[in-house]
Amino acid sequence: MNAPRMLVHLSDQMRHTLGDATTRPRPGPLQWPIIRELVMYWLPWPRGRVEGPPEAFVTQPTAWSEHPIYGRMTKRSWGHFCYRHF
């Protein structure tokens, strides 16, 4: 996954977290409290791509938009702006 895809993937995840997007439940052992606790807090996070729900990978990266105050900015400028703003 490249950087633009990762950013939109994380944005989609936050929309899901805030209830602005929905996904279908995927039954399995990760829904069991003890297994979930073990995977979320104790085991190393998996490297590489883990199979997620298809809804988690639908948004496509877009071109850099114009900032309402600063106008057209490079991706480097946008990155620095977001870093400072966040």
C-alpha positions, 0 to 999 in steps of 0.5 A: 500500500502506498502513502496516498492509499494509506492516508485514505484508508486511515481516513475511512477507518476514522469515519467508521470509528465516528459512525459516519461509515458502516461495515458488515460484521465479520464474526470470528474469534477476534470478537471474543474479549480475551482474544481481542485484548491479546491481539490489540494490546499484547501481541506484535502488530502484523506486518504487511497487508492483513485482509480487512473488510472490502469497505475499508479500501474503497476511497481513492486518493485525490489530488492535492486541493487548494488551501482556502488561505494559503492557496496552491501548496505542494505535498511537502507544504501540505504535510508540514501544514497538517503536522503543525495543525494537528 
